[in-house]
Amino acid sequence: MATYSLAVTGARPGSVPLAKVETIDDTYATLGGMQYAMRLGLAFVTQGQDGRLHNRKLDAERWTQATPILKTSP
């Protein structure tokens, strides 16, 4: 089960300005967790502002630690 206690949020590509809209699962919310997910192309669960869960991947090309960019996972 995913937890969101770290409250690290990411933005979707194309949102202007880059509004942080989804909270990243604690497993991947740390710097090491994000790097691991990008290296292996792992999909993980995020929680939207409305509480709905989404499958996302980190966009390694546009990612920054301050604003992780999330893209939809198929």
Secondary structure, DSSP 8 states (H G I E B T S, - for coil): ----TT--EEB-TT-SS----EEE-GGGSSHHHHHHHHHHT--EEEEETTS-EEEEEE-TTT--SSS-BEEE--
